Amino acid sequence: MVAVAVPRSVELVVSLLAVLKSGAAYLPLDPEYPARRIAHTLRDADPVCVVADRADRLPEGTATPRWCWSP
């Protein structure tokens, strides 16, 4: 499972297609959710990695590897 925290955009479509083509499932995360809710979801679902459009959208303290569209 791969968590995807990207707002509705072309990058979201590309991210979802990449996850599906890899054979994985995706966990949609709304980047506008509060940081505590995102952190709880990541702890509960335990995805392999998180794809985001910006690094500052993700809460600190999660051990999940991250891949961001921009720094």
All heavy atoms as TSV, in Angstrom:
chain	resi	resn	atom	element	x	y	z
A	1	MET	N	N	0.831	-1.172	0.000
A	1	MET	CA	C	0.000	0.000	0.000
A	1	MET	C	C	0.881	1.242	0.000
A	1	MET	O	O	1.885	1.310	0.695
A	1	MET	CB	C	-0.897	0.014	1.229
A	1	MET	CG	C	-1.789	1.221	1.276
A	1	MET	SD	S	-2.868	1.304	2.701
A	1	MET	CE	C	-3.704	-0.238	2.606
A	2	VAL	N	N	0.486	2.215	-0.821
A	2	VAL	CA	C	1.192	3.484	-0.935
A	2	VAL	C	C	0.203	4.592	-0.595
A	2	VAL	O	O	-0.884	4.656	-1.171
A	2	VAL	CB	C	1.744	3.686	-2.365
A	2	VAL	CG1	C	2.377	5.048	-2.512
A	2	VAL	CG2	C	2.728	2.591	-2.716
A	3	ALA	N	N	0.564	5.452	0.333
A	3	ALA	CA	C	-0.276	6.598	0.682
A	3	ALA	C	C	-0.001	7.720	-0.324
A	3	ALA	O	O	1.147	7.973	-0.676
A	3	ALA	CB	C	0.015	7.066	2.091
A	4	VAL	N	N	-1.064	8.377	-0.778
A	4	VAL	CA	C	-0.929	9.469	-1.745
A	4	VAL	C	C	-1.571	10.715	-1.140
A	4	VAL	O	O	-2.781	10.767	-0.953
A	4	VAL	CB	C	-1.592	9.115	-3.095
A	4	VAL	CG1	C	-1.458	10.266	-4.066
A	4	VAL	CG2	C	-0.990	7.837	-3.670
A	5	ALA	N	N	-0.732	11.710	-0.818
A	5	ALA	CA	C	-1.202	12.972	-0.229
A	5	ALA	C	C	-0.960	14.095	-1.220
A	5	ALA	O	O	-0.086	14.931	-1.034
A	5	ALA	CB	C	-0.485	13.234	1.088
A	6	VAL	N	N	-1.723	14.083	-2.286
A	6	VAL	CA	C	-1.583	15.076	-3.346
A	6	VAL	C	C	-2.969	15.656	-3.613
A	6	VAL	O	O	-3.937	14.912	-3.747
A	6	VAL	CB	C	-1.023	14.434	-4.637
A	6	VAL	CG1	C	-0.900	15.439	-5.751
A	6	VAL	CG2	C	0.312	13.759	-4.367
A	7	PRO	N	N	-3.102	16.995	-3.690
A	7	PRO	CA	C	-4.413	17.572	-4.013
A	7	PRO	C	C	-4.811	17.241	-5.446
A	7	PRO	O	O	-3.984	16.815	-6.248
A	7	PRO	CB	C	-4.208	19.077	-3.817
A	7	PRO	CG	C	-2.747	19.291	-3.896
A	7	PRO	CD	C	-2.081	18.012	-3.483
A	8	ARG	N	N	-6.067	17.459	-5.760
A	8	ARG	CA	C	-6.553	17.161	-7.114
A	8	ARG	C	C	-5.776	17.972	-8.137
A	8	ARG	O	O	-5.791	19.194	-8.130
A	8	ARG	CB	C	-8.034	17.485	-7.220
A	8	ARG	CG	C	-8.870	16.546	-6.421
A	8	ARG	CD	C	-10.316	16.868	-6.569
A	8	ARG	NE	N	-11.090	15.971	-5.721
A	8	ARG	CZ	C	-12.386	15.987	-5.633
A	8	ARG	NH1	N	-13.081	16.853	-6.331
A	8	ARG	NH2	N	-13.008	15.142	-4.849
A	9	SER	N	N	-5.065	17.242	-9.001
A	9	SER	CA	C	-4.216	17.879	-10.004
A	9	SER	C	C	-3.726	16.805	-10.965
A	9	SER	O	O	-4.037	15.622	-10.822
A	9	SER	CB	C	-3.016	18.553	-9.327
A	9	SER	OG	O	-2.233	17.576	-8.661
A	10	VAL	N	N	-2.944	17.218	-11.933
A	10	VAL	CA	C	-2.334	16.272	-12.866
A	10	VAL	C	C	-1.385	15.344	-12.094
A	10	VAL	O	O	-1.307	14.144	-12.386
A	10	VAL	CB	C	-1.584	17.030	-13.980
A	10	VAL	CG1	C	-0.797	16.082	-14.844
A	10	VAL	CG2	C	-2.554	17.834	-14.812
A	11	GLU	N	N	-0.684	15.882	-11.097
A	11	GLU	CA	C	0.239	15.069	-10.303
A	11	GLU	C	C	-0.492	13.949	-9.563
A	11	GLU	O	O	0.038	12.863	-9.407
A	11	GLU	CB	C	1.010	15.933	-9.304
A	11	GLU	CG	C	2.057	16.824	-9.937
A	11	GLU	CD	C	1.483	18.129	-10.461
A	11	GLU	OE1	O	0.277	18.402	-10.267
A	11	GLU	OE2	O	2.251	18.878	-11.090
A	12	LEU	N	N	-1.743	14.211	-9.131
A	12	LEU	CA	C	-2.522	13.167	-8.465
A	12	LEU	C	C	-2.814	12.030	-9.428
A	12	LEU	O	O	-2.637	10.856	-9.087
A	12	LEU	CB	C	-3.828	13.736	-7.912
A	12	LEU	CG	C	-4.791	12.710	-7.308
A	12	LEU	CD1	C	-4.157	12.011	-6.113
A	12	LEU	CD2	C	-6.098	13.357	-6.921
A	13	VAL	N	N	-3.231	12.360	-10.640
A	13	VAL	CA	C	-3.530	11.329	-11.634
A	13	VAL	C	C	-2.283	10.509	-11.944
A	13	VAL	O	O	-2.329	9.273	-11.987
A	13	VAL	CB	C	-4.106	11.972	-12.916
A	13	VAL	CG1	C	-4.293	10.932	-14.002
A	13	VAL	CG2	C	-5.417	12.676	-12.616
A	14	VAL	N	N	-1.158	11.184	-12.133
A	14	VAL	CA	C	0.100	10.480	-12.423
A	14	VAL	C	C	0.485	9.589	-11.255
A	14	VAL	O	O	0.900	8.443	-11.450
A	14	VAL	CB	C	1.219	11.493	-12.751
A	14	VAL	CG1	C	2.564	10.808	-12.857
A	14	VAL	CG2	C	0.897	12.238	-14.036
A	15	SER	N	N	0.337	10.087	-10.036
A	15	SER	CA	C	0.688	9.303	-8.846
A	15	SER	C	C	-0.171	8.058	-8.723
A	15	SER	O	O	0.332	6.958	-8.468
A	15	SER	CB	C	0.527	10.157	-7.578
A	15	SER	OG	O	1.365	11.267	-7.603
A	16	LEU	N	N	-1.486	8.218	-8.917
A	16	LEU	CA	C	-2.387	7.072	-8.797
A	16	LEU	C	C	-2.118	6.040	-9.887
A	16	LEU	O	O	-2.118	4.825	-9.611
A	16	LEU	CB	C	-3.840	7.536	-8.839
A	16	LEU	CG	C	-4.299	8.437	-7.694
A	16	LEU	CD1	C	-5.761	8.806	-7.867
A	16	LEU	CD2	C	-4.053	7.787	-6.353
A	17	LEU	N	N	-1.875	6.491	-11.103
A	17	LEU	CA	C	-1.562	5.550	-12.182
A	17	LEU	C	C	-0.256	4.804	-11.904
A	17	LEU	O	O	-0.160	3.599	-12.147
A	17	LEU	CB	C	-1.475	6.282	-13.518
A	17	LEU	CG	C	-2.805	6.650	-14.156
A	17	LEU	CD1	C	-2.573	7.505	-15.394
A	17	LEU	CD2	C	-3.596	5.411	-14.504
A	18	ALA	N	N	0.732	5.512	-11.382
A	18	ALA	CA	C	2.008	4.867	-11.073
A	18	ALA	C	C	1.835	3.804	-9.995
A	18	ALA	O	O	2.391	2.701	-10.096
A	18	ALA	CB	C	3.028	5.908	-10.629
A	19	VAL	N	N	1.068	4.113	-8.974
A	19	VAL	CA	C	0.826	3.138	-7.896
A	19	VAL	C	C	0.091	1.926	-8.447
A	19	VAL	O	O	0.464	0.776	-8.178
A	19	VAL	CB	C	0.045	3.780	-6.732
A	19	VAL	CG1	C	-0.399	2.737	-5.732
A	19	VAL	CG2	C	0.879	4.853	-6.045
A	20	LEU	N	N	-0.953	2.159	-9.223
A	20	LEU	CA	C	-1.730	1.042	-9.772
A	20	LEU	C	C	-0.922	0.205	-10.755
A	20	LEU	O	O	-1.024	-1.023	-10.754
A	20	LEU	CB	C	-3.005	1.567	-10.424
A	20	LEU	CG	C	-4.014	2.188	-9.451
A	20	LEU	CD1	C	-5.174	2.805	-10.230
A	20	LEU	CD2	C	-4.512	1.167	-8.455
A	21	LYS	N	N	-0.110	0.855	-11.588
A	21	LYS	CA	C	0.733	0.106	-12.538
A	21	LYS	C	C	1.764	-0.745	-11.816
A	21	LYS	O	O	2.200	-1.773	-12.334
A	21	LYS	CB	C	1.436	1.059	-13.504
A	21	LYS	CG	C	0.521	1.732	-14.497
A	21	LYS	CD	C	0.059	0.788	-15.554
A	21	LYS	CE	C	1.069	0.765	-16.663
A	21	LYS	NZ	N	0.680	-0.065	-17.776
A	22	SER	N	N	2.174	-0.333	-10.620
A	22	SER	CA	C	3.150	-1.118	-9.859
A	22	SER	C	C	2.507	-2.337	-9.205
A	22	SER	O	O	3.202	-3.215	-8.704
A	22	SER	CB	C	3.810	-0.251	-8.779
A	22	SER	OG	O	2.908	-0.019	-7.712
A	23	GLY	N	N	1.180	-2.368	-9.203
A	23	GLY	CA	C	0.482	-3.496	-8.597
A	23	GLY	C	C	0.119	-3.268	-7.140
A	23	GLY	O	O	-0.413	-4.162	-6.486
A	24	ALA	N	N	0.381	-2.093	-6.641
A	24	ALA	CA	C	0.076	-1.781	-5.248
A	24	ALA	C	C	-1.308	-1.149	-5.137
A	24	ALA	O	O	-1.913	-0.757	-6.127
A	24	ALA	CB	C	1.131	-0.821	-4.683
A	25	ALA	N	N	-1.775	-1.058	-3.921
A	25	ALA	CA	C	-3.005	-0.326	-3.631
A	25	ALA	C	C	-2.616	1.060	-3.134
A	25	ALA	O	O	-1.514	1.252	-2.631
A	25	ALA	CB	C	-3.798	-1.055	-2.558
A	26	TYR	N	N	-3.528	2.020	-3.282
A	26	TYR	CA	C	-3.212	3.354	-2.787
A	26	TYR	C	C	-4.167	3.753	-1.666
A	26	TYR	O	O	-5.310	3.317	-1.608
A	26	TYR	CB	C	-3.222	4.398	-3.903
A	26	TYR	CG	C	-4.555	4.651	-4.560
A	26	TYR	CD1	C	-5.438	5.586	-4.046
A	26	TYR	CD2	C	-4.916	3.968	-5.707
A	26	TYR	CE1	C	-6.653	5.825	-4.649
A	26	TYR	CE2	C	-6.123	4.205	-6.323
A	26	TYR	CZ	C	-6.992	5.135	-5.785
A	26	TYR	OH	O	-8.188	5.358	-6.385
A	27	LEU	N	N	-3.656	4.550	-0.759
A	27	LEU	CA	C	-4.416	5.100	0.345
A	27	LEU	C	C	-4.515	6.605	0.117
A	27	LEU	O	O	-3.514	7.309	0.240
A	27	LEU	CB	C	-3.706	4.823	1.674
A	27	LEU	CG	C	-4.256	5.523	2.902
A	27	LEU	CD1	C	-5.631	4.971	3.254
A	27	LEU	CD2	C	-3.301	5.340	4.071
A	28	PRO	N	N	-5.689	7.116	-0.267
A	28	PRO	CA	C	-5.791	8.552	-0.505
A	28	PRO	C	C	-5.780	9.322	0.805
A	28	PRO	O	O	-6.481	8.976	1.750
A	28	PRO	CB	C	-7.130	8.696	-1.222
A	28	PRO	CG	C	-7.925	7.515	-0.797
A	28	PRO	CD	C	-6.938	6.409	-0.524
A	29	LEU	N	N	-4.953	10.358	0.867
A	29	LEU	CA	C	-4.894	11.247	2.024
A	29	LEU	C	C	-5.150	12.666	1.546
A	29	LEU	O	O	-4.480	13.133	0.627
A	29	LEU	CB	C	-3.515	11.193	2.688
A	29	LEU	CG	C	-3.110	9.899	3.366
A	29	LEU	CD1	C	-1.668	9.997	3.825
A	29	LEU	CD2	C	-4.017	9.597	4.526
A	30	ASP	N	N	-6.091	13.334	2.150
A	30	ASP	CA	C	-6.349	14.733	1.804
A	30	ASP	C	C	-5.310	15.595	2.509
A	30	ASP	O	O	-5.233	15.605	3.738
A	30	ASP	CB	C	-7.751	15.125	2.252
A	30	ASP	CG	C	-8.167	16.500	1.782
A	30	ASP	OD1	O	-7.299	17.278	1.331
A	30	ASP	OD2	O	-9.372	16.790	1.858
A	31	PRO	N	N	-4.472	16.303	1.767
A	31	PRO	CA	C	-3.423	17.108	2.395
A	31	PRO	C	C	-3.962	18.234	3.274
A	31	PRO	O	O	-3.232	18.800	4.075
A	31	PRO	CB	C	-2.623	17.675	1.230
A	31	PRO	CG	C	-3.243	17.194	-0.008
A	31	PRO	CD	C	-4.414	16.360	0.328
A	32	GLU	N	N	-5.247	18.545	3.157
A	32	GLU	CA	C	-5.844	19.598	3.977
A	32	GLU	C	C	-6.297	19.085	5.343
A	32	GLU	O	O	-6.709	19.873	6.188
A	32	GLU	CB	C	-7.030	20.231	3.239
A	32	GLU	CG	C	-6.650	20.866	1.913
A	32	GLU	CD	C	-5.607	21.959	2.068
A	32	GLU	OE1	O	-5.684	22.749	3.019
A	32	GLU	OE2	O	-4.698	22.003	1.211
A	33	TYR	N	N	-6.249	17.764	5.561
A	33	TYR	CA	C	-6.607	17.218	6.870
A	33	TYR	C	C	-5.625	17.715	7.924
A	33	TYR	O	O	-4.473	18.008	7.607
A	33	TYR	CB	C	-6.572	15.698	6.860
A	33	TYR	CG	C	-7.746	15.022	6.180
A	33	TYR	CD1	C	-7.668	13.702	5.805
A	33	TYR	CD2	C	-8.934	15.693	5.915
A	33	TYR	CE1	C	-8.730	13.061	5.193
A	33	TYR	CE2	C	-9.994	15.065	5.298
A	33	TYR	CZ	C	-9.893	13.753	4.954
A	33	TYR	OH	O	-10.941	13.129	4.348
A	34	PRO	N	N	-6.045	17.758	9.175
A	34	PRO	CA	C	-5.108	18.135	10.241
A	34	PRO	C	C	-3.951	17.130	10.327
A	34	PRO	O	O	-4.108	15.939	10.017
A	34	PRO	CB	C	-5.957	18.071	11.510
A	34	PRO	CG	C	-7.374	18.136	11.043
A	34	PRO	CD	C	-7.396	17.549	9.663
A	35	ALA	N	N	-2.794	17.608	10.740
A	35	ALA	CA	C	-1.593	16.765	10.805
A	35	ALA	C	C	-1.795	15.556	11.708
A	35	ALA	O	O	-1.303	14.469	11.408
A	35	ALA	CB	C	-0.414	17.597	11.284
A	36	ARG	N	N	-2.516	15.722	12.806
A	36	ARG	CA	C	-2.752	14.591	13.716
A	36	ARG	C	C	-3.550	13.483	13.035
A	36	ARG	O	O	-3.288	12.303	13.234
A	36	ARG	CB	C	-3.467	15.051	14.975
A	36	ARG	CG	C	-2.576	15.878	15.886
A	36	ARG	CD	C	-3.272	16.281	17.151
A	36	ARG	NE	N	-3.670	15.093	17.895
A	36	ARG	CZ	C	-4.525	15.105	18.899
A	36	ARG	NH1	N	-5.081	16.237	19.286
A	36	ARG	NH2	N	-4.834	13.997	19.526
A	37	ARG	N	N	-4.520	13.860	12.221
A	37	ARG	CA	C	-5.340	12.863	11.527
A	37	ARG	C	C	-4.513	12.112	10.489
A	37	ARG	O	O	-4.608	10.892	10.359
A	37	ARG	CB	C	-6.531	13.539	10.864
A	37	ARG	CG	C	-7.443	12.558	10.190
A	37	ARG	CD	C	-8.698	13.216	9.716
A	37	ARG	NE	N	-9.583	12.225	9.112
A	37	ARG	CZ	C	-10.761	12.499	8.638
A	37	ARG	NH1	N	-11.241	13.719	8.720
A	37	ARG	NH2	N	-11.488	11.558	8.080
A	38	ILE	N	N	-3.686	12.839	9.746
A	38	ILE	CA	C	-2.816	12.195	8.760
A	38	ILE	C	C	-1.835	11.259	9.452
A	38	ILE	O	O	-1.635	10.123	9.013
A	38	ILE	CB	C	-2.078	13.256	7.915
A	38	ILE	CG1	C	-3.076	14.015	7.030
A	38	ILE	CG2	C	-0.997	12.608	7.049
A	38	ILE	CD1	C	-2.481	15.170	6.276
A	39	ALA	N	N	-1.229	11.709	10.549
A	39	ALA	CA	C	-0.279	10.867	11.285
A	39	ALA	C	C	-0.955	9.605	11.809
A	39	ALA	O	O	-0.390	8.504	11.724
A	39	ALA	CB	C	0.338	11.655	12.430
A	40	HIS	N	N	-2.172	9.731	12.331
A	40	HIS	CA	C	-2.901	8.562	12.834
A	40	HIS	C	C	-3.209	7.586	11.695
A	40	HIS	O	O	-3.042	6.367	11.841
A	40	HIS	CB	C	-4.193	8.995	13.519
A	40	HIS	CG	C	-5.051	7.856	13.937
A	40	HIS	ND1	N	-4.724	7.026	14.983
A	40	HIS	CD2	C	-6.209	7.374	13.428
A	40	HIS	CE1	C	-5.653	6.088	15.105
A	40	HIS	NE2	N	-6.564	6.284	14.172
A	41	THR	N	N	-3.634	8.106	10.556
A	41	THR	CA	C	-3.938	7.254	9.406
A	41	THR	C	C	-2.691	6.519	8.930
A	41	THR	O	O	-2.742	5.328	8.619
A	41	THR	CB	C	-4.531	8.090	8.263
A	41	THR	OG1	O	-5.688	8.767	8.740
A	41	THR	CG2	C	-4.914	7.222	7.085
A	42	LEU	N	N	-1.558	7.221	8.896
A	42	LEU	CA	C	-0.306	6.578	8.467
A	42	LEU	C	C	0.127	5.498	9.449
A	42	LEU	O	O	0.590	4.430	9.044
A	42	LEU	CB	C	0.798	7.623	8.308
A	42	LEU	CG	C	0.632	8.586	7.126
A	42	LEU	CD1	C	1.727	9.645	7.158
A	42	LEU	CD2	C	0.650	7.830	5.818
A	43	ARG	N	N	-0.027	5.752	10.749
A	43	ARG	CA	C	0.327	4.724	11.738
A	43	ARG	C	C	-0.594	3.522	11.620
A	43	ARG	O	O	-0.158	2.377	11.704
A	43	ARG	CB	C	0.253	5.297	13.152
A	43	ARG	CG	C	1.460	6.071	13.582
A	43	ARG	CD	C	1.452	6.346	15.079
A	43	ARG	NE	N	0.211	6.964	15.530
A	43	ARG	CZ	C	-0.028	8.270	15.553
A	43	ARG	NH1	N	0.904	9.104	15.118
A	43	ARG	NH2	N	-1.172	8.746	15.988
A	44	ASP	N	N	-1.879	3.777	11.420
A	44	ASP	CA	C	-2.866	2.703	11.369
A	44	ASP	C	C	-2.729	1.860	10.103
A	44	ASP	O	O	-2.779	0.633	10.150
A	44	ASP	CB	C	-4.268	3.302	11.460
A	44	ASP	CG	C	-5.337	2.265	11.734
A	44	ASP	OD1	O	-5.061	1.355	12.536
A	44	ASP	OD2	O	-6.437	2.385	11.165
A	45	ALA	N	N	-2.539	2.502	8.945
A	45	ALA	CA	C	-2.482	1.782	7.671
A	45	ALA	C	C	-1.101	1.202	7.386
A	45	ALA	O	O	-0.978	0.214	6.661
A	45	ALA	CB	C	-2.890	2.701	6.531
A	46	ASP	N	N	-0.056	1.822	7.930
A	46	ASP	CA	C	1.325	1.386	7.746
A	46	ASP	C	C	1.692	1.175	6.271
A	46	ASP	O	O	2.081	0.090	5.857
A	46	ASP	CB	C	1.586	0.108	8.549
A	46	ASP	CG	C	3.055	-0.208	8.662
A	46	ASP	OD1	O	3.864	0.744	8.629
A	46	ASP	OD2	O	3.403	-1.392	8.782
A	47	PRO	N	N	1.584	2.242	5.438
A	47	PRO	CA	C	1.929	2.100	4.028
A	47	PRO	C	C	3.440	1.952	3.837
A	47	PRO	O	O	4.230	2.295	4.708
A	47	PRO	CB	C	1.437	3.415	3.415
A	47	PRO	CG	C	1.499	4.375	4.536
A	47	PRO	CD	C	1.178	3.599	5.777
A	48	VAL	N	N	3.835	1.449	2.681
A	48	VAL	CA	C	5.248	1.275	2.345
A	48	VAL	C	C	5.929	2.619	2.184
A	48	VAL	O	O	7.065	2.808	2.607
A	48	VAL	CB	C	5.390	0.435	1.054
A	48	VAL	CG1	C	6.826	0.360	0.607
A	48	VAL	CG2	C	4.804	-0.933	1.262
A	49	CYS	N	N	5.235	3.590	1.551
A	49	CYS	CA	C	5.781	4.932	1.390
A	49	CYS	C	C	4.627	5.913	1.195
A	49	CYS	O	O	3.487	5.511	1.040
A	49	CYS	CB	C	6.769	5.015	0.234
A	49	CYS	SG	S	6.026	4.856	-1.379
A	50	VAL	N	N	4.981	7.191	1.221
A	50	VAL	CA	C	4.002	8.259	1.021
A	50	VAL	C	C	4.456	9.106	-0.157
A	50	VAL	O	O	5.613	9.514	-0.223
A	50	VAL	CB	C	3.883	9.157	2.272
A	50	VAL	CG1	C	2.896	10.285	2.027
A	50	VAL	CG2	C	3.480	8.344	3.486
A	51	VAL	N	N	3.539	9.358	-1.092
A	51	VAL	CA	C	3.803	10.264	-2.200
A	51	VAL	C	C	3.059	11.560	-1.886
A	51	VAL	O	O	1.871	11.538	-1.569
A	51	VAL	CB	C	3.299	9.676	-3.542
A	51	VAL	CG1	C	3.478	10.677	-4.667
A	51	VAL	CG2	C	4.005	8.371	-3.843
A	52	ALA	N	N	3.774	12.686	-1.950
A	52	ALA	CA	C	3.157	13.988	-1.670
A	52	ALA	C	C	3.652	15.008	-2.673
A	52	ALA	O	O	4.676	14.807	-3.322
A	52	ALA	CB	C	3.494	14.431	-0.254
A	53	ASP	N	N	2.918	16.101	-2.791
A	53	ASP	CA	C	3.359	17.151	-3.709
A	53	ASP	C	C	4.385	18.060	-3.061
A	53	ASP	O	O	5.220	18.626	-3.731
A	53	ASP	CB	C	2.179	17.950	-4.252
A	53	ASP	CG	C	1.431	18.697	-3.177
A	53	ASP	OD1	O	1.439	18.249	-2.025
A	53	ASP	OD2	O	0.820	19.730	-3.496
A	54	ARG	N	N	4.345	18.203	-1.742
A	54	ARG	CA	C	5.320	19.008	-1.010
A	54	ARG	C	C	5.639	18.322	0.314
A	54	ARG	O	O	4.762	17.735	0.937
A	54	ARG	CB	C	4.754	20.402	-0.707
A	54	ARG	CG	C	4.533	21.237	-1.928
A	54	ARG	CD	C	4.203	22.693	-1.592
A	54	ARG	NE	N	3.632	22.895	-0.289
A	54	ARG	CZ	C	2.439	23.482	-0.074
A	54	ARG	NH1	N	1.718	23.885	-1.081
A	54	ARG	NH2	N	2.006	23.662	1.149
A	55	ALA	N	N	6.882	18.420	0.739
A	55	ALA	CA	C	7.307	17.772	1.973
A	55	ALA	C	C	6.631	18.363	3.200
A	55	ALA	O	O	6.404	17.656	4.188
A	55	ALA	CB	C	8.823	17.868	2.114
A	56	ASP	N	N	6.294	19.644	3.172
A	56	ASP	CA	C	5.708	20.270	4.352
A	56	ASP	C	C	4.246	19.888	4.578
A	56	ASP	O	O	3.656	20.247	5.574
A	56	ASP	CB	C	5.860	21.791	4.294
A	56	ASP	CG	C	5.114	22.416	3.126
A	56	ASP	OD1	O	4.685	21.683	2.218
A	56	ASP	OD2	O	4.978	23.646	3.136
A	57	ARG	N	N	3.645	19.138	3.674
A	57	ARG	CA	C	2.261	18.690	3.854
A	57	ARG	C	C	2.158	17.498	4.797
A	57	ARG	O	O	1.079	17.181	5.270
A	57	ARG	CB	C	1.641	18.297	2.523
A	57	ARG	CG	C	1.364	19.459	1.613
A	57	ARG	CD	C	0.315	19.051	0.607
A	57	ARG	NE	N	0.133	20.045	-0.416
A	57	ARG	CZ	C	-0.784	21.005	-0.364
A	57	ARG	NH1	N	-1.572	21.091	0.678
A	57	ARG	NH2	N	-0.900	21.865	-1.344
A	58	LEU	N	N	3.264	16.829	5.050
A	58	LEU	CA	C	3.250	15.620	5.856
A	58	LEU	C	C	3.735	15.898	7.270
A	58	LEU	O	O	4.684	16.649	7.463
A	58	LEU	CB	C	4.132	14.556	5.207
A	58	LEU	CG	C	3.734	14.182	3.782
A	58	LEU	CD1	C	4.756	13.244	3.198
A	58	LEU	CD2	C	2.358	13.554	3.769
A	59	PRO	N	N	3.101	15.283	8.261
A	59	PRO	CA	C	3.527	15.512	9.643
A	59	PRO	C	C	4.881	14.882	9.925
A	59	PRO	O	O	5.235	13.855	9.346
A	59	PRO	CB	C	2.426	14.858	10.467
A	59	PRO	CG	C	1.825	13.829	9.570
A	59	PRO	CD	C	1.969	14.375	8.172
A	60	GLU	N	N	5.630	15.515	10.805
A	60	GLU	CA	C	6.924	14.973	11.227
A	60	GLU	C	C	6.689	13.830	12.206
A	60	GLU	O	O	5.640	13.718	12.821
A	60	GLU	CB	C	7.757	16.064	11.895
A	60	GLU	CG	C	8.158	17.172	10.946
A	60	GLU	CD	C	9.051	16.683	9.822
A	60	GLU	OE1	O	9.889	15.794	10.049
A	60	GLU	OE2	O	8.896	17.200	8.706
A	61	GLY	N	N	7.701	12.984	12.345
A	61	GLY	CA	C	7.632	11.921	13.336
A	61	GLY	C	C	7.115	10.595	12.816
A	61	GLY	O	O	6.997	9.650	13.575
A	62	THR	N	N	6.764	10.507	11.544
A	62	THR	CA	C	6.355	9.214	10.994
A	62	THR	C	C	7.563	8.570	10.328
A	62	THR	O	O	8.361	9.247	9.687
A	62	THR	CB	C	5.213	9.377	9.969
A	62	THR	OG1	O	5.640	10.236	8.931
A	62	THR	CG2	C	3.964	9.934	10.615
A	63	ALA	N	N	7.698	7.290	10.512
A	63	ALA	CA	C	8.862	6.575	9.988
A	63	ALA	C	C	8.666	6.131	8.540
A	63	ALA	O	O	9.537	5.494	7.975
A	63	ALA	CB	C	9.137	5.359	10.865
A	64	THR	N	N	7.554	6.476	7.933
A	64	THR	CA	C	7.259	6.065	6.571
A	64	THR	C	C	8.123	6.829	5.578
A	64	THR	O	O	8.202	8.047	5.642
A	64	THR	CB	C	5.772	6.335	6.258
A	64	THR	OG1	O	4.970	5.734	7.264
A	64	THR	CG2	C	5.391	5.772	4.913
A	65	PRO	N	N	8.798	6.129	4.671
A	65	PRO	CA	C	9.580	6.830	3.636
A	65	PRO	C	C	8.681	7.728	2.792
A	65	PRO	O	O	7.516	7.415	2.567
A	65	PRO	CB	C	10.171	5.698	2.788
A	65	PRO	CG	C	10.080	4.483	3.636
A	65	PRO	CD	C	8.912	4.687	4.547
A	66	ARG	N	N	9.250	8.838	2.322
A	66	ARG	CA	C	8.468	9.825	1.569
A	66	ARG	C	C	9.095	10.074	0.209
A	66	ARG	O	O	10.310	10.027	0.045
A	66	ARG	CB	C	8.440	11.145	2.319
A	66	ARG	CG	C	7.890	11.018	3.689
A	66	ARG	CD	C	8.170	12.248	4.484
A	66	ARG	NE	N	7.697	12.048	5.840
A	66	ARG	CZ	C	7.407	13.011	6.651
A	66	ARG	NH1	N	7.547	14.256	6.268
A	66	ARG	NH2	N	6.987	12.758	7.854
A	67	TRP	N	N	8.232	10.362	-0.760
A	67	TRP	CA	C	8.669	10.810	-2.064
A	67	TRP	C	C	7.815	12.017	-2.393
A	67	TRP	O	O	6.593	11.944	-2.389
A	67	TRP	CB	C	8.490	9.737	-3.120
A	67	TRP	CG	C	9.063	10.140	-4.429
A	67	TRP	CD1	C	10.354	10.005	-4.810
A	67	TRP	CD2	C	8.390	10.782	-5.502
A	67	TRP	NE1	N	10.518	10.533	-6.068
A	67	TRP	CE2	C	9.336	11.016	-6.516
A	67	TRP	CE3	C	7.083	11.188	-5.705
A	67	TRP	CZ2	C	9.005	11.631	-7.711
A	67	TRP	CZ3	C	6.760	11.804	-6.903
A	67	TRP	CH2	C	7.718	12.011	-7.893
A	68	CYS	N	N	8.456	13.146	-2.665
A	68	CYS	CA	C	7.723	14.396	-2.909
A	68	CYS	C	C	7.982	14.906	-4.317
A	68	CYS	O	O	9.102	14.795	-4.830
A	68	CYS	CB	C	8.136	15.455	-1.896
A	68	CYS	SG	S	7.736	14.968	-0.211
A	69	TRP	N	N	6.954	15.499	-4.914
A	69	TRP	CA	C	7.082	16.092	-6.244
A	69	TRP	C	C	8.039	17.263	-6.230
A	69	TRP	O	O	8.754	17.498	-7.172
A	69	TRP	CB	C	5.703	16.560	-6.741
A	69	TRP	CG	C	4.862	15.437	-7.241
A	69	TRP	CD1	C	3.896	14.788	-6.549
A	69	TRP	CD2	C	4.898	14.826	-8.530
A	69	TRP	NE1	N	3.334	13.809	-7.334
A	69	TRP	CE2	C	3.939	13.817	-8.543
A	69	TRP	CE3	C	5.663	15.038	-9.662
A	69	TRP	CZ2	C	3.703	13.021	-9.656
A	69	TRP	CZ3	C	5.428	14.247	-10.770
A	69	TRP	CH2	C	4.453	13.247	-10.762
A	70	SER	N	N	8.025	18.047	-5.146
A	70	SER	CA	C	8.945	19.177	-5.030
A	70	SER	C	C	9.400	19.284	-3.575
A	70	SER	O	O	8.682	18.852	-2.678
A	70	SER	CB	C	8.276	20.475	-5.467
A	70	SER	OG	O	7.184	20.772	-4.621
A	71	PRO	N	N	10.593	19.832	-3.312
A	71	PRO	CA	C	11.116	19.869	-1.936
A	71	PRO	C	C	10.379	20.747	-0.994
A	71	PRO	O	O	9.579	21.433	-1.004
A	71	PRO	CB	C	12.539	20.389	-2.119
A	71	PRO	CG	C	12.668	20.853	-3.504
A	71	PRO	CD	C	11.482	20.391	-4.272
